[in-house]
Amino acid sequence: MDRPFRIGLDFREAFREDPRGIGLYCRHLMREYGEIRPEMEFLLFHERGLPGDMPEIPEFMQPHRLEIKGGRYHLWERLALPLRLRSEGIDLYHGTYNTLPPWLPLPGNPKMVVTLHDILVTWMGEDLQDPFVRYARKVTGRVVRQADAILTVSEFSKQDILRRYPCDPDKVRVVHNGIHPLFHVDAPEDDVDAMRQRITGGRPYIFVVGSALDRKNSDILFPLFRRLVAEGLPDDTLLVMSSLTGESLERRRQAAREVGVEADCRLLGYQSWEDLRLLYSGAMFSVYPSLAEGWGIPVVESLACGTPVATSERTAMPEAGGDFGRYFDPESLDSVTQACQDLIGGLDSFPTEAAQQFARGFSWKACAEKTLDVYRELLP
């Protein structure tokens, strides 16, 4: 071939203002590809205009905007994208959004890689009115069959895919997500102290990354906190929960009020990466009580900051926490309480350096390199 291989990337979510989840995954890959400078050209397919907070796009990565009506029927992916991939001479397409455009099995089709971050939406009874959840339930079987390689973020997610869809196990590759580069460096103590003073007036606290999703199980934290205080947690300790906005904030506030702990809770919105690192770093410990996760980024982030974490014994959380997490049954308040009490009793002996070394081993550079290796394996 007398030109570099042309790689198409689904960058829809990266072209949102202040992206989360998959959008951040795309932006992290873009940054790391820019550092690695692979022998390839990249076309970034997107729907929206360039957001104001988009990092600098490397010169070998060209945005390609596709605008088409019919979002309800997913015509962007089902109709516009296949035509553009052929016209642009794409050699390999990477669907980062858990899906792939449909293809007839014809000569000259690009190789297809999909990142199935997890397949929880295909079997959990949550958000069933969400259009994308309904779409994913319809097409995931086809995506698994069609993909030349499937990337997923944990061994749990790999086994979940293989358990629910007929597939060659060798086609499914575990490529762990990384953590934000800030979490690879200790936060300055003065900044940690200043954050603690600003949020809690200097009082000790337990930290939780909250969520609007029911499966995140955030409301169990309020009876847990009341029980921990009743059973010996210093009564000046606070519960700090971040990532709450609008309805989710009001729901958590009401839940705290019903349990009688609202006065000792600090309910916060989304935090910048720097502030999130400071909140983890200043906490006694963190709790992540989710019922199911394809990975467990808050678990890894907490350990990377040297902060002990108690989390669910289910799905991918034990993989994310390794030997350093304290695990519980997330549907049993007794189990959650006991795990946190055990954690509190061992705070002085927590192996901080070993935990940080483990957690900081999950880097976006490693994720990008492994992803590029899959591209190279599939390309002629």
Salt bridges, closest charged atoms under 4 A:
ASP10 OD2 - ARG12 NH2 2.64
GLU13 OE1 - ARG16 NE 3.00
ASP18 OD2 - ARG20 NH2 3.12
GLU32 OE2 - ARG31 NH2 3.07
GLU39 OE2 - ARG376 NE 2.90
GLU41 OE1 - ARG6 NE 3.20
ASP53 OD1 - ARG27 NH2 3.06
GLU59 OE2 - ARG37 NH2 2.51
GLU67 OE1 - ARG65 NH2 3.47
GLU77 OE2 - ARG12 NH2 3.28
GLU88 OE1 - ARG6 NH1 3.71
GLU88 OE2 - HIS64 ND1 3.59
ASP91 OD2 - ARG3 NH1 2.91
GLU126 OE1 - ARG215 NE 3.51
ASP160 OD1 - ARG163 NH2 3.03
ASP160 OD1 - ARG164 NE 2.57
ASP186 OD1 - ARG360 NH2 2.60
ASP193 OD1 - ARG196 NH1 2.92
ASP214 OD1 - ARG251 NH2 2.85
ASP219 OD1 - ARG252 NE 2.58
GLU250 OE2 - ARG253 NH1 2.67
GLU262 OE1 - ARG257 NE 3.15
ASP264 OD1 - ARG203 NH2 3.54
GLU274 OE1 - ARG277 NH2 2.86
ASP275 OD2 - ARG198 NH2 3.83
GLU293 OE2 - ARG215 NH1 2.96
GLU293 OE2 - LYS216 NZ 2.73
GLU319 OE2 - HIS176 NE2 3.15
ASP329 OD1 - ARG314 NH2 3.20
GLU331 OE1 - ARG314 NH2 2.65
ASP334 OD1 - ARG227 NH1 2.45
ASP373 OD1 - ARG376 NH1 3.37
GLU377 OE2 - ARG173 NH2 2.79
